[in-house]
Amino acid sequence: MEPPRPAYYHSLRPFADWFVTGVPVLTYHKLGPRPSNVRLKGLYLSKRWFQRQLAELRAAGFSSVSLAEVCRPQTPQNPALAITFDDGFSNVPRHGLEVLSAHGYRATQFLVANLLGKTNAWDVADGEASEPLMDRIMVREWLAAGHTIGSHTLTHPRLTRIPIEQAREEIAASKKKLEDLFGVPIEHFCYPYGDCNHAIRDLAQAAGYRTASTTNFGLNEHSTSPHALRRLTARYPSRNLKALWERFKSWAKK
C-alpha cells in the first residue's frame, strides 16, 4: 500500500522516490509577500519558501531541463525537473531571479501576450486581488538571465468555452506576438486554467508549439504527449498539508 501523496508540492521528502520514475514540472504563480485581500492564498509563495524548495532540490541532485526534455527517461543518478511560472506576474523576477541563479536553475514564464505591463484582469473579474504583470523590460531581463518564455494566450480565456476560431487566434496569435516583441522562438504553450480538450490540443500543435502544459497532476514519461504535459503546483505547506505530512510520517514508521 502506497502512502498518501500530497496534492501539492511543498517539500521533496513525500515525493523523492516517485520523482525518479518520471520528470516533474513544478508550477508557480506569484512570489513574495501576500496582500491581505487575496482570495487564492495558495498561489503566493514567499521568497524564503521558494529558496528552501530549490535548495532542497539542488541538494538532492536535481537539475533543471527545458520543457522539451521532460518526456525523456529519468534516472536516479541524474534526476531532472522543469520549473514553470504561470501568468507573468512582476513579483516573480523581483523575488525569484536571484534565487534561481543561486541554485543554477532555469525556468519558463508563461505570458499573457496582450496584458504585458498591465494587471491580471481575468482574476480581478472573479474577485481576486489585482497584481501587476511583467512589462517588456522585465521580460527582456528574464530572457537575459537565461530563462525562457512561453505563451499563455492573448487574454487568458477558458479555451473550451469560446468559439473554436477565437481559440485558434488566442493560441496562434499570442505566439507570433511574443516572437515579434522579443525576437525569440516561442515553443511552449500553457492552457489557461488547464482548460483543454482534444480540439484545443490540436490547435496548440498546429500553431507550432513543441509542448503544451496542463494542470493535470503527475509526472512526465516517454509516453506522455508533449501537448498534454503534467505538472505539480508548488506552494507553502498549509495546515491540511501539514496534517497529511504527519500521516505520511506515521505510515512510514509502521
N, C-alpha and C positions, 0 to 999 in steps of 0.2 A: 504493500500500500504506500503510495507516494504521500509526502507531507503536503499540507495546504500551501499553495503558492500565492503570494500577494498579487493583487490585481494591478498594482503599480510598482515601479522600480524605485526603491529608496536607498538600498544598500545591496552589496554584492552577495552576501552570505546565503540568502534564501535561493539565489539564482545560479550560484557558481557552477555546480555540476551540470545544470541544464544549459548554461550559456555555451559550453564547449561542444554541444551537439548541433549547433547552428550558429548563425550570426545575428546578434541582437541589433536592433536600431532603436536607440533611445530618443524619445521625443520630449522637447522642452518648449515652453511658450515665452514666459516672462521671467526675468532675473532681477533680483534686488528687492528693496522694501515694498511691502504690500500696502496700498491705500486702505483706509478704513471702510470705504463704501464699495468693496469688491463683492461680487456675487459668487464667482467661481474661484475660491481661495486657492484651490489646488493647482491652478495654472501659474502661480507665482512660486519661485524658489529663491531663497536668499543666496547671496554670493558665498556665504560660509558653507551652506549645504552643497552648492554646486562644486566648490573647491573640494569638499570632503568626498563627494561621489567620484570625481575624476581622479583624485589622489588614490583612492582605494582601487579603482580600475587599473591605474598605471602600476601600482604596487603588485597587482596580480598578473601583470604582463600583457594586458590588453593594448593593442594598437588600434588606431582608427583607420578605417578604409572608406573609400568612396561608396556611394550607393550603388554604383555599377558593379561593385565587387562583393556585395553582401550575399549573393547566391552561390558563392564559391564554397568548397568544402572547408570545414572548420577543423582545427587540430588543437588538442590540449596544450601542445608545446608552443603554438603561436596563435593564441586566441585573438579574435578581432571583433570590432563593433563599429557601428556608424552612429554619428550624433547629428540630430536634426533639430531645427527650431522652426516652429510654425508662425506665420503671420508677419514677421519682420518688425517686432517691437524694438524701439530705440533703446530700451533698457538692456537688451541683450549685448550689443557691443560695449555699452558703457560698463557693465558689470562682468561680462564674460570673456572679452578678448584676452585680458591679462591671464585669466585662469586657464583658458585653452592653451595659450602659448607656453605657460609654465609647465604643462604636462605633455606638450608635444602633440596635442590633438587637433584635428581639423574637423570642421562641421559644415553642414549645409543649412542655409537660411532660405525658407520658402517665402517669397514676397508676393503681396497682392499688388499687381502692377499698376493699377490706376489710383492707388492710395498712398504711394510713396510720399513721405513728408506730411501726411495727414494723420487721421486717427482711425481707430477700429470701429468704423461706422456700423458694421454688421453686428458687433457685440452690444454697442450702445442702444441699438434698436430693441434689443432683448433685455435691457435693464442693467447691462454691465457698465463698469466704470470706464470712462474714456482714457485711452493711453496713446501717446504719440508713437508713430511708426517711423522707421528709418527713412531718412531722406537720401537723395542721390549721393551726397558727400559721405554719409555714413556707410552706404553700400559700397562705395569705392574703397573706403578704409577697410571694410570687411574683406573685400577681394584682395587688397594689397597685403593683408595679413596672411594670405594663403588659403582662405576659406572659399566656399562655393555658394552660389545662389541658384535657386530653382524657382519655378512658378507655382503660385497658389491661386491662379486665375486672375482675372481683371478686377473683380469686385467681391469675391468670397461668397458666391451663392451656393445653395444646395443644388448641385448639378442635376440630380434626377427629378427635380421639381420645376425645372424650367424647360421651355421648348428645346428640342434637340439641336436646332440651328444656333440658338443662343448659347447652349452649352459648348458647341463647337467653337464659337467665337471666343468665349471665355478661356477655353483651353489653348487654342492655337494663337490667337492674337496676343495673349499675355506673353507667350514665348517670344514672339517677334519683337514686341515692345521692349522687353528686358534685354534682348540681344542688341537691339538698336541703341538703347541707352548706355549699355555698359561694355559693348564690344567683346562679349564672351559668349560661348555657346551655352544655351540653356537646355540641359539634357535631362533634368529631373523635375517631376511634377508631383504635387501633393493635392489629393482630393479634399476640398474644404469639408469639415465635419466628418471626414471619412466617407462621405456620401457618394456611392458609385454603384454601377451595375455593369453588365457586360457591354452595353452600348456605350457607356461613358468610358470604360476602359479601352474600348476600340478607338474612341476619339483621341485618347491620350497617345495611343500607339501610332495612329495615323498622323498625328501632329509632329511626330519625330522624337518624342521623348524616349530616352533609354530606359528610364524607370518611372514608376508612379507609386506613391506611398499611400497606404490606407491607415485607418486607426485600428485595424484588426490586431488583437493581442497574439503575439507569438514570435518565433524565431524564423529566420530565412534559411532555406536549404537549396540544394542544387535544383530541386523540383519546383521551387517557388516561382510563380510567374513574376517577372520583373515589373509588370504593370499592376501588381497587387501585393506589394511588399508589406510585411507585417511589422508592427512597431510596438514598443512598450513606453507608456507615459512615465516619465521620471518626475518625482515630486518629493516633498518632505514627508516624514512618517507621521500620518495623522494618528489620532487615538485609536481608531479602528485598525490601522496598520500595525501599531504597537501591540495591540491585543493579539493580532494574528501572528506576529513575530514571537510573542510569548508562547502561543500554542505550538508554533513550529519548534521552539527550543524544548518544550515539554515532550513533544513527539520524538525528537531526536535522542532524548535520554532513555527512551523505552527500549 
